[in-house]
């Protein structure tokens, strides 16, 4: 069956909401009265690994930096009496002292005590019914906006006997970058006896690189009235045909989280907030109630403690697989040739240009001694790393 459009939610929206318990009320942008509310991001999975909890403070929209919450005491307590302590590794990032996995027969509760003595706890959460990630696949298609491109779709295998399923998706994409004007010769500045430029063999592998990026939004999907059927054609990523990241070889690792109905409702509510016309519209939810609350003075807190099943799959494809005999997408830079004269030594010294050829009479490019392109056109390390990822398959 065809699933409806997934819901896209930006995680940082949680941090932009002003804390004030209630349902729908008038929103007033009075930043002088802004309250520094604790924000909790905590997902415990059924993977045996060190689990993580992130703590920060809600910030005003004009603030540039997120204030992470340091010095807290964090633990997760299971219904069989085990307590898993978390140690702060980075500012605001807390990692369990031991690896553990959420078990289906148990429930788990988060406990947090901040440096100022305030304490918070979640409701007890258990694993939802498992829905396996049946397949991940790529298709060339035209989306609802009329854009042609590559869609990354998933099918989920819903457990037999269930009437609904709730899912959240994340991905990590990795793609090959080939510098279009790489040359085995490069320019180098020799500082003595006076600064001058020489040509030398290229010493580093800067022609082929790889870049990786994580998804920066939460993707939700749900099914209704299914009975052991597949949830099909869930779109988790769209890449326009003119995006250079698919020019050569592309890989994506998709992770599927099976959610509880409560967790899905929380994220749906967050989506309703984010889809309003403006953050400063007349009616806004003043506070998004999650499943974590204050224990001492009814302190306000944002976020949700979730316990989830995880499944993941990776796929690869080449541009030529879907665009045979078609030109590659435009590169990230137009890569104009130039023959700089004034400032050439500084351009080479700071690695802002790359050598293409010696200039020659009649080139029509100017009077400089060398033909150059911007660094990004001849050095792929401006966009990624030349180290091949461990998982990469050609």
Secondary structure, 3 states (H helix, E strand, C coil): CECCCCEEECHHHHHHCCCCCCCEEECCCCHHHCCCCEEEEEEEECCCECCEEEEEECCCCCCCCCEECCCCEEEEEECCCCEEEEEEEECCEEEECCCECCCCCCEEEEEEECCCCCEEEECCEECCCCCEEEEEEEEEEECCCCCEEEEEEEEEECCCCCCEEEEEEEEEEEEEEECCCCCCEEEEEECCCCCEEEEEECCCCCCEEEEEEECCCEEEEEEECCCCCEEEEEEEEEEECCCHHHCCEEEEEEEEEECCHHHHHHHHHHHHHHCCCCCCCCEEECCCCCCEEECCCCCCEEEEEEEEEEEEEEEEEEHHHHCCCCCCCCCCCCCCCECCCCCHHHHHHCCCEEEEEECCCCCCCCCCCEEEEEHHHHCHHHCCECCCCCCCCC
